[in-house]
Amino acid sequence: MSIRSGRSPSSTVCGEQDETGGGPDAIDEAESVSLIPPWATHWVDEGKLPFNAGNGRVSSAAISGRWAALGLSSEVVEVFFRNELDVWEHSQTLTSSGEGLGAFGKAIALDGETLAVGAAATDDNDLSVNGYVEVFGFELQKSGNGFVLAWVSQQTLTPPNDYQDPTKSLQFSMMFGGAVSLAGDSLLVGAGRFDDGRGRVYLFQRQNGAWVTTMPTPTIMRGLPDQDDVNFGQIVVLAGNTIAVAQPGPGGQPLTMPVPGRVRFFDLNGQTTYPDLINGVGADNFADWALALEENTLVVGSVDGLVVFNNSNGPWAPRMTLTVTKPLNTSVTSPPITVALAAGTLYVGSWAKAGTVNVYQSNIAGAWGHIQTLVDPAASGIPPSVVAASGRSVVIAGPTTARVFSHSGGVDPRPPLPEFL
């Protein structure tokens, strides 16, 4: 691992506020639609994250408290810190320790002062790369005659050797590290092309400072055994004691061919908890694009938009569908949207505009509405936008720029919003 430090001033540009009214369904990014009046939103632009865009395109983002991180296509991870003046500074540039093969930074997860960096293969046809996850921590390190605080590599997690069905010839990379989710002392690692596309998810837990799978039997989640090439583990989400895993189905032309996607649910022991959600809500490519979970709210993406589900001590039930503007170029096959769900707020990265994130909240009646659009004016290039959120802060990124917004907690004169219905 190498460390480079730097500092750059941040700029201030405000987000856009929607003030017109509209219905809860068919939310269009090209229109200004709102269910919640302007006084309910008080967003502060905390400025641009200072990094060298010449190092590559932003491929992943994470934020937690005063820390933020960006994974770049050049296989580096840029780490930033919000100082005592609430200005974002560049902290370090992290590179791989070299203990594994994979695209370092393709997926990242941040919780407090722990950072997990996924490094899956750039192409699942590359059989020489199965991927790895490198875990970093912010800790004291000896420097000259004293000590300094720095992000350092603590452990590299690699897939097991017995990852292949012995009755089949290996055709794809395992893609271990293609998806990561971190919460406290629990770390999920997705391997969506495990066993030639069946997929697998591993749960690592931190014990005495080391990340281990539960021994003697590792905590492993699998797709349905009678299904091949379903990409179980392409997206993984950990919230509380609930694990949600996307199983989008077989590959194909994602914008034209429907696939029988599903979402599966597990607890921290790897045991199934809720019935699977399957593609029964009229959305093509269900669970193929985006997945977010917070308490009893689940958001599942598809090429048609987002489906919001609710769980009130029973099976997950669809609440409503939010549609999004599609690009004029129908040949675009990159994921149309990225989503984040934090503090009861849903953030949706625009498919049509780089560096643009639409913000949704539930009103008193429980319907989700578009309340604001956050824009990084420096963003350009090919969308989608990358978005990550934690608490009341959100980082939005285009290909070569990123900006942080936070909610100031402005006073809402209405009665408090109920828990999501």
C-alpha positions in Angstrom: 0.0 0.0 0.0 1.2 3.5 -0.8 0.0 6.7 0.9 -0.1 10.1 -0.6 -1.5 13.1 1.2 -2.8 16.4 -0.1 -5.1 19.3 0.6 -7.3 21.4 -1.7 -9.9 24.1 -1.0 -13.6 23.2 -1.6 -16.1 25.2 -3.5 -19.8 25.9 -2.7 -22.7 25.4 -5.1 -26.2 24.9 -4.0 -28.6 22.1 -4.9 -31.8 22.7 -6.8 -35.1 22.9 -4.9 -38.4 21.7 -6.4 -41.4 23.8 -5.4 -44.2 22.5 -7.7 -46.8 19.9 -6.8 -47.6 16.5 -8.3 -48.7 12.9 -7.7 -46.7 10.2 -6.0 -46.4 7.9 -9.0 -44.4 8.2 -12.2 -41.7 10.5 -10.8 -39.9 12.0 -13.8 -36.4 13.4 -13.5 -37.0 15.9 -16.2 -39.9 17.4 -14.3 -40.0 19.3 -11.0 -42.4 17.3 -8.8 -42.8 17.5 -5.1 -45.1 16.1 -2.4 -43.3 17.9 0.4 -43.1 21.7 0.5 -39.8 23.6 0.3 -39.5 24.3 4.1 -39.2 20.5 4.7 -35.8 20.4 3.0 -32.7 22.2 4.2 -29.7 20.9 2.4 -26.2 22.3 2.7 -23.6 21.9 0.0 -20.4 21.0 1.8 -18.3 21.3 -1.3 -16.4 19.3 -3.8 -14.2 16.4 -2.7 -10.6 17.4 -3.7 -8.9 14.7 -5.8 -7.1 14.4 -9.1 -9.6 13.5 -11.7 -6.7 12.4 -13.9 -6.4 9.3 -11.8 -9.5 7.8 -13.4 -13.3 7.7 -13.4 -15.2 7.4 -10.2 -16.6 3.8 -9.9 -17.7 3.6 -6.3 -18.3 5.9 -3.3 -18.9 5.6 0.4 -19.4 8.0 3.3 -19.6 7.6 7.1 -19.5 10.4 9.7 -16.6 12.7 8.9 -15.0 10.2 6.4 -15.7 9.7 2.7 -14.1 7.6 0.0 -14.1 7.2 -3.7 -13.0 4.2 -5.8 -11.4 5.1 -9.1 -11.0 3.1 -12.3 -7.2 3.5 -12.0 -7.4 1.1 -9.0 -6.9 3.6 -6.3 -9.2 4.7 -3.5 -9.2 8.4 -2.4 -10.1 9.0 1.2 -11.3 12.4 2.5 -12.0 13.9 6.0 -14.3 16.7 7.1 -12.2 19.0 9.3 -13.3 21.0 12.3 -14.3 23.9 10.0 -16.6 21.5 8.1 -14.3 21.6 5.0 -13.5 18.4 3.2 -9.8 17.7 2.9 -8.0 15.0 1.0 -6.6 12.5 3.6 -4.9 9.7 1.7 -4.7 7.8 -1.6 -4.8 4.1 -1.0 -3.5 1.4 -3.4 -3.6 -2.3 -3.1 -1.1 -4.2 -0.9 -0.6 -6.5 -3.9 -1.8 -9.6 -2.1 -4.4 -10.4 -4.6 -5.6 -10.0 -8.3 -8.5 -7.8 -9.1 -9.7 -4.3 -9.9 -9.0 -2.6 -6.5 -11.8 -0.1 -5.7 -14.5 -1.5 -7.9 -16.7 -1.7 -4.8 -16.1 0.0 -1.4 -17.9 0.1 2.0 -17.1 2.4 4.9 -18.3 2.3 8.5 -16.6 4.6 11.0 -12.9 4.1 10.7 -13.0 0.8 8.8 -12.9 0.7 5.0 -13.5 -2.4 2.9 -12.3 -2.3 -0.7 -13.5 -4.9 -3.1 -11.3 -6.0 -6.0 -13.2 -8.2 -8.4 -12.1 -9.0 -12.0 -12.9 -6.4 -14.6 -14.3 -9.1 -16.8 -15.9 -12.3 -15.6 -14.3 -14.2 -18.5 -10.9 -13.6 -16.9 -10.4 -17.0 -15.1 -7.0 -15.9 -13.7 -8.7 -13.4 -11.3 -11.2 -14.5 -8.7 -11.0 -11.2 -6.7 -10.3 -10.2 -3.1 -11.3 -7.7 -0.4 -8.7 -5.5 1.4 -9.7 -4.1 4.8 -8.2 -0.8 6.0 -8.3 0.9 9.4 -7.4 4.3 10.7 -4.8 3.8 13.4 -1.5 5.0 14.9 1.6 4.2 12.8 5.2 4.8 13.6 6.7 7.6 11.7 10.3 8.6 12.3 10.7 9.2 16.0 7.0 9.5 16.6 3.6 8.2 15.6 0.9 9.5 13.1 -2.7 8.5 12.5 -3.1 7.0 9.0 -5.2 4.5 7.0 -3.4 1.2 6.8 -4.0 -2.2 5.3 -5.1 -4.6 8.0 -6.1 -7.7 6.2 -6.8 -9.2 2.8 -9.7 -11.5 2.4 -9.6 -14.1 -0.4 -12.1 -16.7 -1.6 -11.8 -20.3 -0.6 -10.2 -22.8 -2.9 -13.2 -25.1 -3.2 -15.5 -22.7 -5.0 -16.3 -24.8 -8.0 -18.9 -27.5 -8.6 -16.7 -30.6 -9.4 -19.2 -31.7 -12.0 -18.7 -28.6 -14.1 -15.8 -27.0 -15.9 -15.0 -23.5 -14.7 -16.1 -20.8 -17.2 -16.2 -17.6 -15.3 -14.3 -15.6 -12.7 -15.8 -16.0 -9.2 -16.1 -12.1 -9.0 -15.3 -12.2 -5.3 -15.4 -8.6 -4.0 -17.8 -7.4 -6.7 -20.1 -6.3 -4.0 -19.3 -5.4 -0.3 -21.4 -4.2 2.6 -20.1 -3.2 6.0 -21.8 -2.6 9.3 -19.9 -2.6 12.6 -18.2 -6.0 13.0 -20.0 -7.7 10.1 -18.8 -7.6 6.5 -20.6 -9.1 3.5 -18.7 -10.0 0.3 -20.6 -10.9 -2.9 -19.3 -13.4 -5.5 -22.0 -13.1 -8.1 -20.3 -15.4 -10.7 -19.4 -18.1 -8.2 -19.7 -21.6 -9.7 -20.3 -20.3 -13.2 -22.9 -17.8 -12.3 -24.9 -19.4 -9.5 -23.4 -16.9 -7.0 -22.5 -16.9 -3.4 -22.2 -14.4 -0.5 -19.8 -14.7 2.4 -20.2 -13.2 5.8 -17.0 -12.2 7.7 -17.1 -11.1 11.3 -14.4 -9.2 13.2 -13.1 -11.1 16.2 -10.2 -9.8 18.2 -9.3 -7.4 15.4 -9.3 -10.1 12.7 -12.0 -10.7 10.0 -13.0 -14.4 10.0 -15.8 -16.5 8.7 -17.7 -18.4 11.4 -15.7 -21.6 12.0 -15.6 -24.5 11.6 -18.4 -23.9 9.0 -18.2 -20.6 7.1 -21.3 -18.5 7.1 -22.3 -18.7 3.4 -25.4 -17.8 1.6 -26.3 -19.4 -1.7 -28.8 -19.0 -4.5 -31.4 -21.7 -5.2 -29.5 -24.9 -5.9 -31.6 -25.8 -8.9 -30.9 -22.6 -10.8 -27.8 -21.9 -12.9 -26.3 -18.5 -14.0 -28.5 -16.3 -11.8 -25.8 -14.0 -10.4 -26.8 -14.4 -6.7 -24.7 -11.9 -4.8 -24.4 -9.2 -7.5 -25.6 -6.7 -4.9 -25.5 -7.2 -1.1 -26.9 -5.1 1.6 -26.6 -5.4 5.4 -28.9 -3.5 7.7 -29.2 -4.4 11.4 -29.6 -8.2 11.5 -31.1 -8.4 8.0 -29.1 -9.4 4.9 -30.6 -8.7 1.5 -29.1 -10.3 -1.6 -29.9 -9.5 -5.2 -30.3 -12.5 -7.5 -31.1 -10.7 -10.8 -31.3 -13.8 -13.0 -29.4 -14.9 -16.1 -27.6 -12.5 -18.3 -28.8 -11.2 -21.6 -29.6 -7.8 -23.1 -30.7 -6.0 -20.0 -32.8 -3.3 -21.8 -34.8 -5.6 -24.0 -35.1 -9.0 -22.3 -37.0 -9.5 -19.0 -35.3 -11.7 -16.4 -36.9 -13.4 -13.4 -35.0 -11.5 -10.8 -35.5 -12.0 -7.0 -34.2 -10.7 -3.7 -33.4 -13.2 -0.9 -33.2 -12.5 2.8 -30.9 -13.9 5.6 -29.9 -13.3 9.1 -26.4 -13.0 10.5 -26.3 -16.8 10.9 -26.9 -17.2 7.2 -30.4 -18.6 7.7 -33.3 -17.5 5.5 -35.7 -15.1 7.2 -38.4 -13.7 4.8 -39.9 -15.2 1.7 -38.1 -14.3 -1.5 -39.3 -11.3 -3.5 -39.6 -12.3 -7.1 -40.3 -10.4 -10.3 -44.1 -10.2 -9.8 -44.5 -6.4 -9.7 -44.3 -5.7 -13.5 -40.6 -4.6 -13.5 -38.2 -5.9 -16.0 -34.7 -6.8 -14.7 -35.9 -6.8 -11.2 -33.0 -6.7 -8.7 -30.6 -6.2 -11.5 -29.7 -2.6 -11.0 -30.1 -1.4 -7.4 -30.9 -2.5 -3.9 -31.2 -0.5 -0.6 -32.4 -1.5 2.8 -33.2 0.5 6.0 -35.3 -0.9 8.9 -38.7 -1.8 7.3 -38.1 -0.1 4.0 -36.6 -1.9 1.0 -35.9 -0.4 -2.5 -35.3 -2.6 -5.4 -34.2 -1.3 -8.8 -35.1 -2.4 -12.3 -34.8 -1.0 -15.8 -38.3 0.5 -15.3 -37.4 2.4 -12.1 -37.6 1.6 -8.4 -40.1 -0.5 -6.4 -40.5 0.5 -2.7 -41.4 -2.3 -0.4 -42.5 -2.3 3.2 -42.3 -4.9 5.9 -44.6 -4.7 8.9 -43.7 -7.9 10.8 -44.5 -10.0 7.8 -43.6 -10.6 4.2 -42.3 -7.7 2.2 -45.1 -6.0 0.2 -44.8 -3.5 -2.6 -45.7 0.0 -1.6 -45.3 2.0 -4.9 -43.2 2.3 -8.0 -41.0 5.3 -8.8 -40.2 5.6 -12.5 -37.1 7.4 -13.9 -36.2 9.1 -17.1 -34.4 6.8 -19.5 -31.5 7.9 -21.8 -32.3 8.7 -25.4 -29.7 6.2 -26.4 -31.4 2.9 -25.9 -28.2 1.0 -26.5 -26.9 2.1 -23.1 -26.5 -1.1 -21.0 -24.7 0.3 -18.0 -26.7 0.3 -14.7 -29.3 3.1 -15.1 -29.5 4.1 -11.4 -27.7 3.8 -8.2 -29.6 4.2 -4.9 -28.9 4.9 -1.2 -31.3 4.8 1.7 -30.4 6.6 5.0 -32.3 8.4 7.8 -35.6 7.8 6.0 -34.5 9.5 2.8 -34.0 7.8 -0.6 -31.3 9.1 -3.0 -31.5 8.1 -6.6 -28.6 8.7 -9.0 -29.8 10.0 -12.3 -29.6 7.8 -15.4 -29.9 10.8 -17.7 -27.6 13.4 -16.0 -24.1 12.9 -14.6 -23.6 14.2 -11.1 -27.3 14.5 -10.4 -29.2 12.8 -7.6 -32.9 13.0 -6.9 -34.1 12.9 -3.3 -37.3 11.3 -2.2 -39.1 11.1 1.2 -42.4 9.7 2.5 -45.1 12.2 3.4 -47.6 11.9 6.2 -49.8 9.6 4.2 -46.9 7.2 3.5 -46.5 8.0 -0.2 -43.0 8.6 -1.5 -42.4 11.9 -3.3 -39.6 13.7 -5.0 -38.5 16.7 -2.8 -35.3 17.9 -4.2 -32.6 17.5 -6.9 -28.9 17.7 -5.8 -26.6 18.7 -8.6 -22.8 18.8 -8.9 -22.4 21.5 -11.6 -18.9 20.4 -12.3 -20.1 16.9 -13.4 -20.0 15.9 -17.0 -19.7 12.8 -19.1 -21.7 9.6 -19.2 -24.1 8.9 -16.4 -25.2 7.1 -14.2 -24.3 9.1 -11.1 -22.8 7.3 -8.1 -24.4 7.9 -4.8 -23.7 6.9 -1.2 -25.4 8.1 2.0 -25.0 7.7 5.7 -27.0 9.5 8.4 -27.8 13.0 7.1 -25.0 13.2 4.6 -24.8 12.1 0.9 -21.9 12.0 -1.6 -22.8 12.2 -5.3 -20.3 11.6 -8.0 -20.1 11.8 -11.7 -17.2 10.3 -13.7 -14.6 12.8 -12.7 -16.0 14.8 -9.7 -17.8 14.3 -6.4 -19.6 16.6 -4.0 -21.0 16.1 -0.5 -24.4 17.5 0.7 -25.9 17.3 4.2 -29.3 17.9 5.7 -29.2 20.7 8.3 -32.2 19.4 10.2 -34.4 22.4 9.4 -37.6 22.7 11.4 -40.7 21.0 9.9 -43.9 22.6 11.2 -46.0 19.6 10.4 -46.4 16.7 12.8 -43.5 14.2 12.7 -43.5 11.8 9.8 -44.7 8.3 10.8 -42.6 5.2 10.4 -42.6 4.1 6.8 -45.8 2.2 5.9 
